[in-house]
Amino acid sequence: MFQCKHCGYEYTYKEALGMASSTGVGKRCPNCAKTNYFTARSRKKGMFYAFISAFVVSILGFFDVPLTIAIPLLFAFLIGYYLAMPFLFELSDHEEPLW
Ligand SMILES: [Zn+2]
């Protein structure tokens, strides 16, 4: 789960989800109001997961799996990804370059 790198505040699951889904680079801590960033490692993990999801869905298309199955499956991936974000991602107190 997310922990603030400035004050050590532990995010609740709900706060972490809200943070994971918000756009923008920095995420403000609800406790000390300082900005946290996702680590480069966790952003790479996120991209990897998105890539795998897209790959699986295109494989299904290749094997003539109907879209009525492939699309709900893609949504299931996205929802699973969203719900797993607070566990996949880690915070940093500074913005890390991706590569
Ligand atoms: Zn904090």
Boltz pocket constraint, residues with backbone or C-beta under 6 A from the ligand:
constraints:
  - pocket:
      binder: B
      contacts: [[A, 4], [A, 5], [A, 6], [A, 7], [A, 8], [A, 9], [A, 29], [A, 30], [A, 31], [A, 32], [A, 33], [A, 34]]
      max_distance: 6.0
